[in-house]
């Protein structure tokens, strides 16, 4: 069975089951895999962290974030 065959099979699953497959695959990876940052990513992360620390009032909670997404979707 090829990777494309597996992807097609997974794509036929419900979204909930697809997420379970993703989580199961992620859980099987060795620690640290996929978490390495490029220099550009690290620079951007450092920039965003400095911006956050400089102006904490510009941030919002996860609940506020989700509410903004729902509002943007008209829900």
C-alpha positions, 0 to 999 in steps of 0.5 A: 500500500502506498502513502497516497493509498493511505492518505485516500483512506484517511480522507474518507474518514470523518473529521474526528477520526482524521484528527485521531489519526493525526494525533496517533501519528504525532504521538509516535514521533520521537521527541523534538521531531518537527519542532526545529526552527529555521533562523527566519522563524526564530527571528520572527518568534523573537520579534513577536515575543518582544512585541507581546512583552512591550504591550501586554494589553494588545493581546487577548485570551484564547476565549476572546480569540475563538469568539473573534473567529466565530464572529468573523464566520458569522456564527 
